Amino acid sequence: MKKLLRTGLGLFAVAVLFTACKKDHVCTCKYTNSLGVEGTETHTLKNQTRADAVENCENFERNSSFSTINCNL
């Protein structure tokens, strides 16, 4: 039982370390304007956790009558 508990705690600790580490992420945005022109742009999000990078990547998204921009990590 103790071995199972230690293994579970060890796996939990590893999962926390991997999700909490900060690193660079690349946000890729695809856009289409009202004329049908499509393109791609990238943004480097430096030294961020994955959760922060996802949130910041979503901030690049826009929808208007002139263009649509969808972004993902």
C-alpha positions as CSV (number, residue, x, y, z in Angstrom):
1,M,0.0,0.0,0.0
2,K,2.8,2.4,0.9
3,K,4.5,1.7,-2.4
4,L,1.3,2.4,-4.3
5,L,0.9,5.7,-2.4
6,R,4.5,6.7,-3.1
7,T,4.2,5.9,-6.8
8,G,0.9,7.9,-7.0
9,L,2.5,10.9,-5.2
10,G,5.6,10.7,-7.4
11,L,3.5,10.7,-10.6
12,F,1.5,13.6,-9.3
13,A,4.7,15.6,-8.6
14,V,6.0,15.0,-12.0
15,A,2.7,16.1,-13.6
16,V,2.8,19.3,-11.6
17,L,6.4,20.0,-12.6
18,F,5.7,19.6,-16.3
19,T,2.5,21.7,-16.3
20,A,4.1,24.5,-14.2
21,C,7.3,24.9,-16.0
22,K,7.8,28.0,-18.1
23,K,9.1,27.8,-21.7
24,D,8.6,29.4,-25.1
25,H,5.5,28.6,-27.0
26,V,4.5,29.4,-30.6
27,C,1.1,30.8,-31.3
28,T,0.0,30.2,-34.9
29,C,-2.8,32.4,-36.3
30,K,-4.7,31.7,-39.5
31,Y,-6.6,34.6,-41.0
32,T,-9.1,35.2,-43.8
33,N,-10.2,38.7,-44.9
34,S,-13.5,39.7,-46.5
35,L,-11.9,39.4,-50.0
36,G,-11.1,35.7,-49.3
37,V,-7.4,36.3,-48.9
38,E,-5.9,33.7,-46.4
39,G,-2.6,33.8,-44.5
40,T,-0.8,32.6,-41.5
41,E,1.2,34.5,-38.8
42,T,3.1,33.3,-35.8
43,H,3.8,34.9,-32.4
44,T,6.5,33.6,-30.0
45,L,5.2,33.7,-26.4
46,K,8.4,33.6,-24.3
47,N,8.9,32.1,-20.8
48,Q,5.2,31.3,-20.1
49,T,3.4,28.3,-18.6
50,R,1.1,26.5,-21.1
51,A,-2.0,27.9,-19.5
52,D,-0.7,31.4,-19.8
53,A,0.4,30.8,-23.3
54,V,-3.1,29.5,-24.3
55,E,-4.7,32.5,-22.8
56,N,-2.3,35.0,-24.5
57,C,-2.6,33.2,-27.8
58,E,-6.4,33.6,-27.7
59,N,-5.9,37.3,-27.3
60,F,-4.7,37.5,-30.9
61,E,-8.0,36.2,-32.2
62,R,-10.3,38.7,-33.8
63,N,-13.6,38.6,-35.7
64,S,-14.9,41.6,-37.6
65,S,-16.7,42.3,-40.8
66,F,-13.3,42.6,-42.5
67,S,-11.4,39.6,-41.3
68,T,-11.4,36.5,-39.1
69,I,-8.3,35.4,-37.1
70,N,-8.2,32.0,-35.3
71,C,-5.1,31.2,-33.2
72,N,-3.8,28.0,-31.6
73,L,-0.6,26.8,-29.9
